[in-house]
Amino acid sequence: MSPNLAGLYGTVKDLIIGERFHGIDANIIDYGFEGKDQERILEDGDFKTVHWQEALRSDLVIRHSATPKAVTDKVPFMLALHGRPINTFLLSFNEGRKNPIIETLYQAAEQPMFRGFISFWPHNTRIWREVLSPHPVYQIPAPVDLERFSPYGNAHKFKTGGDFNILIADMWREDNCPATPMFTALAAAADLEQTTGLNVKVHMVGVPPRARELFAIIKEKSRSRFIGEIFPMVANIEYLYRAADMVFTAHKIATRVVREPLACGTPVLTCDSTPDFIQSVDNGTPLTDAILKLIAKGRGATRRESRAYAEAAFDKKRAGAAMKTLFEKVLN
């Protein structure tokens, strides 16, 4: 259980709330790391875990990683897949037998109580269905908490803000280079200042320690006018989303750092092509065009458009309904 730290935990929490809305008695267990702290009960506000043995009395278990074998030997279970097949492969490749995720997926699918895999992103579902064939991979819409992540509420005040503030988020993934969106955004900021006089600042959040050191060195030694604030992982990231004029990411799927800012009414652009985002750019020059279009459209219009997109695509009640339909299918 890792509030504000792991995207998967946030997704699980939103799913459980959505499932409960549709009358499912859904709960979460935390078996600890490598079987340690098995008896603990953790709380996240009014949301808390139940003892792991409660899973023995359930009709179906959605497994990710640290689920006791005593449960999956006796209770029908499904396995939630990592969002990125490439990241899953890299973990298995780089860490070898220490973290053999690919092999673990096949082993899970061979167990008698296994009922299928779950994926949250259409683009990757197609890949997983090929990799994991002939085992079933079911598509569930990725959820977001539309109440917490909304256009209304506290907003961060950037200490070194500009006329237009870009926020780059989710930079700690092994399958992404942290510098890719930052360098692209800096090129756009410099171009816009030269051509329009616009003062653009590039802020970063969720930056791993070594990357923070490197970015701080670049900011100091280059005396760059465009690098703004650099944050580690933070508890109330919605404050930053509301403060930004745009979120920029290297991701190809609607991860939490796409769903959450859109729910806050902040437009999202990606530096790689994807069918899921509002707009894509390839390098610094097209990004300047995208920024100018956002400015021309007006902050109010872009906020309404982004929020409407999130409400249509990522409502956790919709995801809960899809999970209920899936449960009925695999348990029938």
C-alpha contacts under 8 A as a table, 3 or more apart, distances in Angstrom:
res1	aa1	res2	aa2	distance
1	M	9	Y	6.39
1	M	30	D	6.22
1	M	42	L	7.22
2	S	5	L	5.44
2	S	6	A	5.81
2	S	9	Y	6.21
3	P	6	A	6.79
3	P	9	Y	6.85
3	P	10	G	6.88
3	P	44	D	6.94
3	P	235	A	7.98
4	N	7	G	7.71
4	N	10	G	7.45
4	N	233	M	7.74
4	N	234	V	6.94
4	N	235	A	5.31
4	N	236	N	7.67
5	L	233	M	6.98
5	L	235	A	7.99
6	A	9	Y	5.41
6	A	10	G	6.66
7	G	10	G	5.16
7	G	11	T	6.22
7	G	255	T	7.87
7	G	256	R	6.25
8	L	11	T	5.00
8	L	12	V	6.11
9	Y	12	V	5.05
9	Y	13	K	6.11
10	G	13	K	5.12
10	G	14	D	6.21
11	T	14	D	5.20
11	T	15	L	6.11
11	T	142	A	7.34
11	T	143	P	6.45
11	T	144	V	7.12
11	T	256	R	7.95
12	V	15	L	5.03
12	V	16	I	6.14
13	K	16	I	5.19
13	K	17	I	6.32
14	D	17	I	5.21
14	D	18	G	6.15
14	D	143	P	6.19
14	D	144	V	6.17
14	D	145	D	6.15
14	D	316	K	5.97
15	L	18	G	4.98
15	L	19	E	6.01
15	L	143	P	6.62
15	L	316	K	6.18
15	L	319	A	6.55
15	L	320	G	5.83
16	I	19	E	4.99
16	I	20	R	6.08
16	I	26	A	5.65
16	I	27	N	6.68
16	I	28	I	7.97
16	I	320	G	7.32
17	I	20	R	5.15
17	I	21	F	6.35
17	I	26	A	7.99
17	I	316	K	7.42
17	I	317	K	7.83
17	I	320	G	7.61
18	G	21	F	5.15
18	G	22	H	6.87
18	G	316	K	4.99
18	G	317	K	4.41
18	G	318	R	7.29
18	G	319	A	6.46
18	G	320	G	4.16
18	G	321	A	7.33
19	E	22	H	5.29
19	E	23	G	6.68
19	E	24	I	5.39
19	E	25	D	7.68
19	E	26	A	6.56
19	E	317	K	7.15
19	E	319	A	7.76
19	E	320	G	4.15
19	E	321	A	6.70
19	E	323	M	7.00
19	E	324	K	6.86
20	R	23	G	5.03
20	R	24	I	4.83
20	R	25	D	6.06
20	R	26	A	6.16
20	R	320	G	7.59
21	F	24	I	7.34
21	F	317	K	6.73
21	F	320	G	7.34
22	H	317	K	7.73
22	H	320	G	6.77
22	H	321	A	6.49
22	H	324	K	7.52
24	I	324	K	7.47
27	N	49	T	6.80
27	N	50	V	6.78
28	I	48	K	7.52
28	I	49	T	5.09
28	I	50	V	6.23
29	I	49	T	5.15
29	I	50	V	5.42
29	I	51	H	6.23
29	I	52	W	5.25
29	I	55	A	7.66
30	D	38	Q	7.32
30	D	40	R	7.75
30	D	41	I	7.68
30	D	42	L	7.84
30	D	49	T	6.57
30	D	50	V	7.85
30	D	51	H	7.83
30	D	52	W	6.85
30	D	66	A	7.73
31	Y	35	G	5.96
31	Y	36	K	7.17
31	Y	37	D	6.89
31	Y	38	Q	4.87
31	Y	39	E	7.72
31	Y	52	W	6.42
31	Y	66	A	6.03
31	Y	67	T	6.47
31	Y	68	P	7.20
32	G	35	G	5.42
32	G	36	K	5.04
32	G	37	D	5.10
32	G	38	Q	5.53
32	G	66	A	7.16
33	F	36	K	5.40
33	F	37	D	7.39
33	F	66	A	7.06
34	E	66	A	7.01
35	G	38	Q	6.04
35	G	66	A	7.42
35	G	68	P	7.84
37	D	40	R	5.71
38	Q	52	W	7.34
39	E	51	H	6.54
39	E	52	W	7.62
40	R	51	H	7.33
41	I	48	K	7.02
41	I	49	T	5.50
41	I	50	V	6.22
41	I	51	H	6.59
42	L	48	K	5.50
42	L	49	T	5.48
43	E	46	D	6.98
43	E	47	F	5.84
43	E	48	K	4.15
43	E	49	T	6.60
44	D	47	F	5.01
44	D	48	K	5.78
45	G	48	K	7.53
50	V	54	E	6.72
51	H	54	E	5.69
51	H	55	A	7.96
52	W	55	A	5.74
52	W	56	L	7.88
53	Q	56	L	5.42
53	Q	57	R	7.57
53	Q	71	V	7.85
54	E	57	R	5.54
54	E	58	S	6.95
55	A	58	S	5.13
55	A	61	V	6.90
55	A	71	V	6.60
55	A	75	V	7.94
56	L	71	V	5.71
56	L	74	K	7.27
56	L	75	V	6.48
58	S	61	V	6.95
58	S	75	V	7.25
59	D	75	V	6.85
59	D	76	P	6.92
60	L	75	V	6.28
60	L	76	P	5.13
60	L	77	F	5.42
60	L	78	M	7.65
60	L	327	F	7.68
61	V	72	T	7.75
61	V	75	V	6.87
61	V	76	P	6.35
61	V	77	F	4.49
61	V	78	M	6.32
62	I	77	F	5.66
62	I	78	M	4.91
62	I	79	L	5.70
62	I	80	A	6.67
63	R	66	A	7.83
63	R	67	T	6.20
63	R	77	F	6.59
63	R	78	M	5.92
63	R	79	L	4.70
63	R	80	A	6.16
64	H	67	T	7.09
64	H	79	L	5.69
64	H	80	A	5.38
64	H	81	L	7.21
67	T	71	V	7.18
67	T	72	T	7.46
68	P	71	V	5.44
68	P	72	T	6.80
69	K	72	T	5.15
69	K	73	D	5.84
70	A	73	D	5.49
70	A	74	K	6.73
71	V	74	K	5.47
71	V	75	V	5.77
72	T	75	V	5.33
72	T	76	P	6.70
72	T	77	F	6.27
72	T	113	M	6.67
72	T	114	F	7.94
73	D	111	Q	7.85
73	D	112	P	7.76
73	D	113	M	6.62
74	K	113	M	7.01
75	V	113	M	6.34
76	P	113	M	4.53
76	P	114	F	5.93
76	P	115	R	6.51
77	F	113	M	6.09
77	F	114	F	5.20
77	F	115	R	5.81
77	F	116	G	7.67
78	M	114	F	5.96
78	M	115	R	5.30
78	M	116	G	5.04
78	M	117	F	5.56
78	M	118	I	7.06
79	L	116	G	6.57
79	L	117	F	4.81
79	L	118	I	6.10
80	A	117	F	5.84
80	A	118	I	4.70
80	A	119	S	6.33
81	L	117	F	6.67
81	L	118	I	5.97
81	L	119	S	5.62
82	H	85	P	6.87
82	H	88	T	6.71
82	H	119	S	7.70
83	G	119	S	7.16
83	G	120	F	7.03
83	G	121	W	7.12
83	G	124	N	7.20
83	G	255	T	7.90
84	R	87	N	5.25
84	R	88	T	6.36
84	R	124	N	6.77
85	P	88	T	5.02
85	P	89	F	6.19
85	P	124	N	6.93
85	P	127	I	7.47
85	P	128	W	7.09
86	I	89	F	5.07
86	I	90	L	6.13
86	I	175	D	6.97
87	N	90	L	4.98
87	N	91	L	6.14
87	N	173	R	7.98
87	N	174	E	6.60
87	N	175	D	5.44
88	T	91	L	5.29
88	T	92	S	6.41
88	T	101	I	6.59
88	T	102	I	7.05
89	F	92	S	5.15
89	F	93	F	5.95
89	F	101	I	7.59
89	F	102	I	6.70
90	L	93	F	4.81
90	L	94	N	5.73
90	L	174	E	7.73
90	L	175	D	7.41
91	L	94	N	5.39
91	L	95	E	5.75
91	L	96	G	7.62
91	L	99	N	6.68
91	L	100	P	7.63
91	L	101	I	7.24
92	S	95	E	5.54
92	S	96	G	5.21
92	S	97	R	7.41
92	S	99	N	5.66
92	S	100	P	4.84
92	S	101	I	5.56
92	S	102	I	6.39
93	F	96	G	5.32
95	E	98	K	5.53
95	E	99	N	5.59
95	E	100	P	7.52
96	G	99	N	5.92
96	G	100	P	5.94
97	R	100	P	5.19
100	P	103	E	5.56
100	P	104	T	6.21
101	I	104	T	4.92
101	I	105	L	6.32
102	I	105	L	5.41
102	I	106	Y	6.87
103	E	106	Y	5.40
103	E	107	Q	6.25
104	T	107	Q	5.01
104	T	108	A	6.08
105	L	108	A	5.21
105	L	109	A	6.35
106	Y	109	A	5.16
106	Y	110	E	6.56
106	Y	132	L	7.39
107	Q	110	E	5.34
107	Q	111	Q	6.95
108	A	111	Q	5.52
108	A	114	F	6.88
109	A	114	F	5.81
109	A	115	R	7.92
109	A	116	G	7.22
109	A	135	H	6.93
110	E	114	F	7.14
111	Q	114	F	5.50
115	R	136	P	7.99
115	R	330	V	6.42
116	G	135	H	6.53
116	G	136	P	5.14
116	G	137	V	5.99
116	G	138	Y	7.27
117	F	135	H	7.70
117	F	136	P	6.18
117	F	137	V	4.58
117	F	138	Y	6.10
118	I	137	V	5.62
118	I	138	Y	4.91
118	I	139	Q	6.11
118	I	140	I	6.89
119	S	122	P	7.76
119	S	124	N	7.51
119	S	125	T	5.77
119	S	137	V	6.75
119	S	138	Y	6.11
119	S	139	Q	5.18
119	S	140	I	6.20
120	F	125	T	7.40
120	F	139	Q	5.84
120	F	140	I	5.03
120	F	141	P	5.44
120	F	142	A	5.11
121	W	124	N	5.57
121	W	125	T	6.00
121	W	139	Q	7.13
121	W	140	I	7.57
121	W	141	P	6.99
121	W	142	A	6.96
121	W	253	I	6.69
121	W	254	A	7.21
122	P	125	T	4.93
122	P	126	R	6.51
122	P	139	Q	6.87
123	H	126	R	5.85
123	H	127	I	7.15
123	H	253	I	7.37
124	N	127	I	5.02
124	N	128	W	6.11
125	T	128	W	5.02
125	T	129	R	6.05
125	T	137	V	7.04
125	T	138	Y	7.74
125	T	139	Q	6.67
126	R	129	R	5.30
126	R	130	E	6.71
127	I	130	E	5.39
127	I	131	V	6.33
128	W	131	V	4.98
128	W	132	L	5.73
128	W	133	S	7.94
128	W	137	V	7.09
129	R	132	L	5.34
129	R	133	S	5.53
129	R	134	P	7.73
129	R	135	H	7.69
129	R	136	P	7.14
129	R	137	V	5.83
130	E	133	S	5.30
132	L	135	H	5.79
132	L	136	P	7.76
132	L	137	V	7.79
133	S	136	P	7.06
140	I	319	A	6.44
140	I	322	A	6.27
140	I	323	M	6.91
141	P	313	A	7.56
141	P	314	F	6.77
141	P	318	R	7.61
141	P	319	A	5.39
141	P	322	A	7.58
142	A	254	A	7.87
142	A	314	F	5.87
142	A	316	K	7.67
142	A	319	A	6.62
143	P	259	R	7.87
143	P	314	F	4.57
143	P	315	D	5.56
143	P	316	K	4.44
143	P	318	R	7.89
143	P	319	A	5.93
144	V	149	F	7.80
144	V	256	R	7.53
144	V	259	R	6.31
144	V	260	E	6.53
144	V	263	A	7.73
144	V	314	F	5.57
144	V	315	D	6.12
144	V	316	K	5.69
145	D	148	R	5.62
145	D	149	F	5.98
145	D	260	E	7.81
145	D	315	D	7.35
145	D	316	K	6.53
146	L	149	F	5.13
146	L	150	S	5.92
146	L	263	A	6.03
146	L	311	E	7.26
146	L	315	D	6.82
146	L	316	K	7.82
147	E	150	S	5.96
148	R	238	E	7.92
149	F	238	E	6.11
149	F	260	E	5.89
149	F	261	P	7.32
149	F	263	A	5.44
149	F	264	C	5.08
150	S	153	G	7.43
150	S	263	A	5.37
150	S	264	C	4.05
150	S	265	G	6.78
150	S	307	R	7.69
151	P	242	R	6.39
151	P	263	A	7.14
151	P	264	C	4.26
151	P	265	G	5.25
151	P	266	T	7.99
151	P	303	R	7.59
151	P	307	R	7.68
152	Y	264	C	7.52
153	G	239	Y	7.70
154	N	239	Y	5.66
154	N	242	R	7.76
155	A	238	E	7.56
155	A	239	Y	4.21
155	A	240	L	6.25
155	A	241	Y	7.72
155	A	242	R	5.39
155	A	243	A	5.21
156	H	239	Y	5.07
156	H	240	L	5.37
156	H	242	R	7.41
156	H	243	A	5.49
157	K	161	G	7.83
157	K	243	A	6.83
158	F	161	G	4.86
158	F	229	E	7.29
158	F	243	A	7.66
159	K	229	E	7.44
160	T	201	K	7.63
160	T	228	G	5.60
160	T	229	E	6.89
161	G	164	F	7.74
161	G	165	N	6.46
161	G	201	K	6.13
161	G	228	G	6.79
162	G	165	N	5.80
162	G	199	N	5.23
162	G	200	V	5.22
162	G	201	K	5.21
163	D	198	L	6.47
163	D	199	N	5.11
163	D	200	V	5.89
163	D	201	K	7.76
164	F	198	L	7.62
164	F	199	N	6.53
164	F	200	V	4.85
164	F	201	K	6.45
164	F	244	A	7.86
164	F	245	D	6.09
165	N	200	V	5.90
165	N	201	K	5.03
165	N	202	V	6.16
165	N	203	H	7.21
165	N	243	A	7.92
165	N	244	A	5.23
165	N	245	D	5.27
165	N	246	M	6.71
166	I	185	A	7.82
166	I	200	V	7.39
166	I	201	K	6.14
166	I	202	V	4.85
166	I	203	H	6.00
166	I	244	A	5.91
166	I	245	D	6.09
166	I	246	M	5.08
166	I	247	V	5.79
166	I	248	F	6.73
167	L	202	V	6.08
167	L	203	H	4.81
167	L	204	M	5.56
167	L	205	V	7.31
167	L	240	L	7.80
167	L	241	Y	7.52
167	L	244	A	5.97
167	L	245	D	7.85
167	L	246	M	6.26
167	L	247	V	4.73
167	L	248	F	6.09
168	I	171	M	7.75
168	I	181	P	7.10
168	I	182	M	7.19
168	I	202	V	7.40
168	I	203	H	6.21
168	I	204	M	4.70
168	I	205	V	6.29
168	I	247	V	5.73
168	I	248	F	4.95
168	I	249	T	5.85
169	A	204	M	6.01
169	A	205	V	5.05
169	A	206	G	5.92
169	A	207	V	7.76
169	A	247	V	7.28
169	A	248	F	7.16
169	A	249	T	6.36
169	A	257	V	6.34
170	D	173	R	7.08
170	D	205	V	7.02
170	D	206	G	5.50
170	D	207	V	7.32
170	D	249	T	7.45
170	D	257	V	6.43
171	M	176	N	7.19
171	M	177	C	7.51
171	M	178	P	5.03
171	M	205	V	7.65
171	M	206	G	5.97
171	M	207	V	5.51
171	M	208	P	7.16
172	W	176	N	7.64
172	W	178	P	7.00
172	W	206	G	6.79
172	W	207	V	6.25
172	W	208	P	5.73
173	R	176	N	5.61
173	R	177	C	7.97
174	E	177	C	7.62
176	N	180	T	7.97
176	N	250	A	7.05
176	N	251	H	7.86
177	C	180	T	5.70
178	P	181	P	6.98
178	P	182	M	7.25
178	P	207	V	7.85
178	P	211	A	7.20
179	A	182	M	5.08
179	A	183	F	5.82
180	T	183	F	5.58
180	T	184	T	6.25
180	T	250	A	7.08
181	P	184	T	5.06
181	P	185	A	5.97
181	P	248	F	6.84
181	P	249	T	6.11
181	P	250	A	5.91
181	P	271	C	6.60
182	M	185	A	5.16
182	M	186	L	6.11
182	M	202	V	7.43
183	F	186	L	5.06
183	F	187	A	6.22
184	T	187	A	5.28
184	T	188	A	6.45
184	T	271	C	7.88
184	T	283	N	5.70
184	T	284	G	4.88
184	T	287	L	7.99
185	A	188	A	5.07
185	A	189	A	6.14
185	A	202	V	6.76
185	A	248	F	7.99
185	A	284	G	6.26
185	A	287	L	7.47
186	L	189	A	4.98
186	L	190	A	6.20
186	L	202	V	6.91
186	L	226	F	6.49
186	L	227	I	7.50
186	L	284	G	7.65
187	A	190	A	5.29
187	A	191	D	6.20
187	A	284	G	5.08
187	A	285	T	7.64
188	A	191	D	5.04
188	A	192	L	6.09
188	A	284	G	4.53
188	A	285	T	6.11
188	A	287	L	6.09
188	A	288	T	5.27
189	A	192	L	5.21
189	A	193	E	6.23
189	A	199	N	7.40
189	A	200	V	5.24
189	A	201	K	7.09
189	A	202	V	7.87
189	A	226	F	6.54
189	A	288	T	7.57
190	A	193	E	5.25
190	A	194	Q	6.29
190	A	226	F	7.46
191	D	194	Q	5.21
191	D	195	T	6.13
191	D	285	T	7.58
191	D	288	T	7.27
192	L	195	T	5.19
192	L	196	T	5.44
192	L	197	G	6.47
192	L	198	L	5.78
192	L	199	N	7.65
192	L	200	V	7.57
192	L	288	T	6.44
193	E	196	T	5.54
193	E	197	G	4.23
193	E	198	L	4.83
193	E	199	N	5.94
193	E	200	V	7.38
194	Q	197	G	5.88
199	N	226	F	7.87
200	V	226	F	6.27
201	K	225	R	7.81
201	K	226	F	4.76
201	K	227	I	5.79
201	K	228	G	5.43
202	V	226	F	5.96
202	V	227	I	5.02
202	V	228	G	5.27
202	V	229	E	7.61
203	H	227	I	6.39
203	H	228	G	4.76
203	H	229	E	4.90
203	H	230	I	5.88
204	M	207	V	6.74
204	M	228	G	7.74
204	M	229	E	6.42
204	M	230	I	4.84
204	M	231	F	5.96
205	V	230	I	6.03
205	V	231	F	4.43
205	V	232	P	5.64
205	V	233	M	6.28
205	V	234	V	7.67
206	G	231	F	6.10
206	G	232	P	4.53
206	G	233	M	4.11
206	G	234	V	7.14
207	V	211	A	6.24
207	V	212	R	5.89
207	V	230	I	7.30
207	V	231	F	6.28
207	V	232	P	4.98
207	V	233	M	6.82
208	P	211	A	5.43
208	P	212	R	6.14
208	P	232	P	6.54
209	P	212	R	5.08
209	P	213	E	6.38
209	P	232	P	7.55
210	R	213	E	5.09
210	R	214	L	6.38
211	A	214	L	5.04
211	A	215	F	6.04
212	R	215	F	5.16
212	R	216	A	5.95
212	R	230	I	6.97
212	R	232	P	7.86
213	E	216	A	5.15
213	E	217	I	6.22
214	L	217	I	5.09
214	L	218	I	6.20
215	F	218	I	4.98
215	F	219	K	6.03
216	A	219	K	5.02
216	A	220	E	6.12
216	A	230	I	7.97
217	I	220	E	5.16
217	I	221	K	5.81
217	I	222	S	7.97
218	I	221	K	5.38
218	I	222	S	5.52
218	I	223	R	7.62
218	I	224	S	7.65
219	K	222	S	5.63
219	K	223	R	5.53
219	K	224	S	5.44
219	K	227	I	6.31
220	E	223	R	5.12
220	E	224	S	7.33
224	S	227	I	6.10
231	F	234	V	7.33
234	V	237	I	5.82
236	N	239	Y	5.86
236	N	240	L	7.71
237	I	240	L	5.31
237	I	241	Y	6.46
238	E	241	Y	4.89
238	E	242	R	6.18
238	E	260	E	7.44
238	E	261	P	7.24
238	E	264	C	7.11
239	Y	242	R	5.40
239	Y	243	A	6.39
240	L	243	A	5.06
240	L	244	A	6.24
241	Y	244	A	5.37
241	Y	247	V	7.40
241	Y	260	E	7.90
241	Y	261	P	5.32
241	Y	264	C	6.56
241	Y	266	T	6.52
242	R	245	D	7.84
242	R	261	P	7.46
242	R	264	C	6.01
242	R	265	G	7.29
242	R	266	T	6.63
244	A	247	V	6.89
244	A	266	T	7.00
245	D	266	T	6.32
245	D	267	P	7.29
245	D	299	R	7.59
246	M	266	T	5.71
246	M	267	P	5.17
246	M	268	V	5.86
246	M	269	L	7.41
247	V	258	V	7.97
247	V	261	P	7.10
247	V	266	T	6.87
247	V	267	P	6.31
247	V	268	V	4.76
247	V	269	L	6.33
248	F	268	V	5.87
248	F	269	L	5.01
248	F	270	T	5.61
248	F	271	C	7.47
249	T	268	V	7.62
249	T	269	L	6.51
249	T	270	T	4.84
249	T	271	C	6.44
250	A	270	T	5.52
250	A	271	C	5.33
250	A	272	D	6.31
251	H	254	A	7.63
251	H	255	T	7.49
251	H	270	T	6.53
251	H	271	C	7.73
251	H	272	D	7.11
252	K	270	T	7.38
252	K	272	D	6.40
252	K	273	S	6.85
252	K	274	T	5.46
252	K	276	D	7.81
253	I	274	T	7.03
253	I	276	D	6.43
253	I	277	F	7.87
254	A	257	V	7.55
254	A	258	V	5.25
254	A	259	R	6.11
254	A	276	D	6.37
254	A	277	F	7.18
255	T	258	V	5.33
255	T	259	R	6.34
256	R	259	R	4.96
256	R	260	E	5.63
257	V	260	E	5.60
257	V	261	P	6.43
258	V	261	P	5.87
258	V	262	L	6.31
258	V	268	V	6.45
258	V	277	F	7.87
259	R	262	L	5.37
259	R	263	A	6.19
259	R	310	A	6.47
259	R	314	F	6.98
260	E	263	A	5.09
260	E	264	C	6.32
261	P	264	C	4.82
261	P	265	G	6.29
261	P	266	T	5.12
261	P	267	P	7.05
261	P	268	V	7.19
262	L	265	G	4.97
262	L	266	T	5.08
262	L	267	P	5.83
262	L	268	V	6.70
262	L	306	S	4.94
262	L	307	R	5.55
262	L	309	Y	7.12
262	L	310	A	5.61
263	A	266	T	7.33
263	A	306	S	6.82
263	A	307	R	4.90
263	A	308	A	7.95
263	A	309	Y	7.89
263	A	310	A	5.10
263	A	311	E	7.04
264	C	303	R	7.80
264	C	306	S	7.83
264	C	307	R	6.40
265	G	302	T	7.24
265	G	303	R	4.12
265	G	304	R	6.23
265	G	305	E	7.36
265	G	306	S	4.88
265	G	307	R	4.54
266	T	302	T	7.23
266	T	303	R	5.66
266	T	306	S	6.04
266	T	307	R	7.58
267	P	278	I	7.44
267	P	302	T	6.49
267	P	303	R	6.95
267	P	306	S	5.51
268	V	277	F	6.86
268	V	278	I	6.57
268	V	279	Q	7.29
269	L	277	F	6.77
269	L	278	I	6.65
269	L	279	Q	5.32
269	L	280	S	5.61
269	L	281	V	7.18
270	T	273	S	7.22
270	T	274	T	7.97
270	T	277	F	7.32
270	T	279	Q	6.90
270	T	280	S	5.04
270	T	281	V	6.19
271	C	280	S	6.00
271	C	281	V	4.93
271	C	282	D	5.24
271	C	283	N	6.76
272	D	280	S	6.16
272	D	281	V	6.36
272	D	282	D	6.07
273	S	280	S	5.55
273	S	281	V	7.16
273	S	282	D	7.66
274	T	277	F	6.37
274	T	280	S	6.96
277	F	280	S	7.10
279	Q	290	A	7.97
281	V	286	P	5.73
281	V	287	L	5.70
281	V	290	A	7.75
282	D	286	P	6.57
282	D	287	L	7.47
283	N	286	P	6.05
283	N	287	L	6.41
284	G	287	L	5.13
284	G	288	T	6.51
285	T	288	T	5.38
285	T	289	D	6.95
286	P	289	D	5.11
286	P	290	A	6.37
287	L	290	A	4.98
287	L	291	I	6.17
288	T	291	I	5.13
288	T	292	L	6.21
289	D	292	L	5.15
289	D	293	K	6.22
290	A	293	K	5.10
290	A	294	L	6.32
291	I	294	L	5.12
291	I	295	I	6.27
292	L	295	I	5.05
292	L	296	A	6.06
293	K	296	A	5.03
293	K	297	K	6.08
294	L	297	K	5.16
294	L	298	G	6.36
294	L	299	R	7.37
294	L	302	T	6.81
295	I	298	G	5.22
295	I	299	R	6.82
297	K	301	A	6.30
297	K	302	T	6.74
298	G	301	A	5.51
298	G	302	T	6.34
299	R	302	T	5.27
299	R	303	R	6.04
300	G	303	R	5.20
300	G	304	R	6.30
301	A	304	R	5.21
301	A	305	E	6.13
302	T	305	E	5.07
302	T	306	S	6.02
303	R	306	S	5.26
303	R	307	R	6.13
304	R	307	R	5.25
304	R	308	A	6.09
305	E	308	A	5.20
305	E	309	Y	6.24
306	S	309	Y	5.13
306	S	310	A	6.42
307	R	310	A	5.17
307	R	311	E	6.20
308	A	311	E	5.11
308	A	312	A	6.20
309	Y	312	A	5.31
309	Y	313	A	6.11
310	A	313	A	5.20
310	A	314	F	5.32
310	A	315	D	7.17
311	E	314	F	5.83
311	E	315	D	5.51
312	A	315	D	6.67
314	F	318	R	7.50
314	F	319	A	7.50
315	D	318	R	5.37
315	D	319	A	6.61
316	K	319	A	4.89
316	K	320	G	6.03
317	K	320	G	4.91
317	K	321	A	6.22
318	R	321	A	5.14
318	R	322	A	6.35
319	A	322	A	5.08
319	A	323	M	6.26
320	G	323	M	5.07
320	G	324	K	6.25
321	A	324	K	5.09
321	A	325	T	6.33
322	A	325	T	5.16
322	A	326	L	6.22
323	M	326	L	4.98
323	M	327	F	6.09
324	K	327	F	5.10
324	K	328	E	6.28
325	T	328	E	5.27
325	T	329	K	6.32
326	L	329	K	5.04
326	L	330	V	6.28
327	F	330	V	5.42
327	F	331	L	5.97
328	E	331	L	5.37
328	E	332	N	5.77
329	K	332	N	5.36
